[in-house]
Amino acid sequence: MKDRLEDLSALADAAPEHDVDDLLELLSAREIRITLAYLYDHPNATIDELAAAVTGTAAAEDGRIGGESEYERAYVYLHHSILPRLQDHGLIAFDPADGSVEEVDVPPAVYDFLGVGE
């Protein structure tokens, strides 16, 4: 438990421009964690790529194969909920017209917290 508390403290200290409770609320959604992890390696992506990543990662974590209907649900959820929320927090730029997504200001502490890049 102490390591998680240290992680939270590091997150709060390293990203003072973001409220740690807001960040934790965001990070509680698996789709957001998958999206941010994908954007770590692909800072310029499309909603299609992200929907495929969310579908594939979620399916693999659950030990199954994702299908077309799951991809479509992921796409809609990203378009109407996940990406606008991340944009509202200033972490990404999302253009719904062309489906482009760009990572713009994800604090390195968020990636560290997610264990991305280790």
C-alpha positions in Angstrom: 0.0 0.0 0.0 2.8 2.4 0.8 4.1 2.2 -2.8 0.7 3.3 -4.2 0.6 6.2 -1.7 4.1 7.2 -2.8 2.9 7.0 -6.4 0.0 9.3 -5.6 2.3 11.7 -3.9 4.7 11.7 -6.8 1.8 12.2 -9.2 0.5 15.2 -7.2 4.0 16.7 -6.9 4.9 16.2 -10.6 1.6 17.5 -12.1 0.7 20.4 -9.8 -1.3 22.1 -12.7 -3.7 19.2 -12.5 -5.9 18.2 -9.5 -4.8 14.8 -8.4 -8.4 13.7 -7.7 -9.4 14.7 -11.2 -6.5 12.8 -12.6 -7.4 9.7 -10.5 -11.0 9.9 -11.6 -9.8 10.0 -15.3 -7.4 7.2 -14.8 -10.1 5.0 -13.2 -11.5 4.4 -16.6 -9.8 1.5 -18.4 -10.4 3.1 -21.8 -8.6 6.3 -20.7 -5.6 4.3 -19.4 -5.4 2.4 -22.7 -5.8 5.6 -24.7 -3.0 7.4 -22.8 -0.8 4.3 -23.0 -1.3 4.2 -26.8 -0.6 7.9 -27.1 2.6 7.5 -25.3 4.0 5.6 -28.2 1.9 7.3 -30.9 1.4 10.9 -29.9 -0.4 11.6 -33.2 -3.2 9.1 -33.7 -6.6 8.7 -35.1 -9.8 7.7 -33.4 -9.8 4.6 -35.5 -6.4 3.6 -34.2 -7.5 4.3 -30.6 -10.7 2.3 -31.0 -8.7 -0.7 -32.3 -6.2 -0.3 -29.4 -9.0 -0.1 -26.8 -10.9 -3.1 -28.3 -7.8 -5.2 -28.6 -6.2 -4.4 -25.3 -9.5 -4.9 -23.4 -10.1 -8.2 -25.1 -6.6 -9.4 -24.4 -6.8 -8.4 -20.8 -10.1 -10.4 -20.5 -8.6 -13.4 -22.4 -10.8 -13.2 -25.5 -10.9 -11.8 -29.0 -12.6 -8.4 -29.6 -15.1 -8.2 -32.4 -16.5 -5.6 -34.7 -19.4 -4.6 -32.4 -16.9 -4.0 -29.6 -14.8 -1.8 -31.9 -17.9 0.2 -32.8 -18.8 0.7 -29.1 -15.2 1.7 -28.4 -15.3 4.2 -31.3 -18.5 5.8 -30.1 -17.4 5.9 -26.4 -14.1 7.5 -27.4 -15.7 10.0 -29.7 -18.5 11.1 -27.3 -16.9 10.6 -23.9 -13.2 9.7 -23.5 -11.6 12.1 -26.0 -13.7 15.1 -25.0 -12.9 14.5 -21.3 -9.2 14.2 -22.0 -9.4 17.4 -24.1 -11.3 19.2 -21.4 -8.4 18.4 -19.0 -5.9 19.8 -21.5 -4.1 16.5 -22.1 -4.9 16.0 -25.8 -6.2 17.8 -28.8 -9.1 16.1 -30.5 -10.6 17.1 -33.9 -13.9 15.3 -34.2 -14.2 16.4 -37.9 -11.2 14.4 -39.1 -10.8 12.1 -36.1 -7.3 13.2 -35.3 -6.0 13.0 -31.8 -2.7 14.5 -30.5 -1.2 14.1 -27.1 -0.3 17.7 -26.0 0.2 17.8 -22.3 0.2 14.5 -20.5 2.5 15.0 -17.5 5.3 12.4 -17.4 4.1 11.5 -13.9 0.8 10.2 -15.4 2.8 7.9 -17.7 5.0 6.8 -14.8 1.8 6.1 -12.7 0.5 4.0 -15.6 3.8 2.1 -15.8 4.2 3.2 -19.5 7.7 3.3 -20.9 9.3 1.2 -18.1 
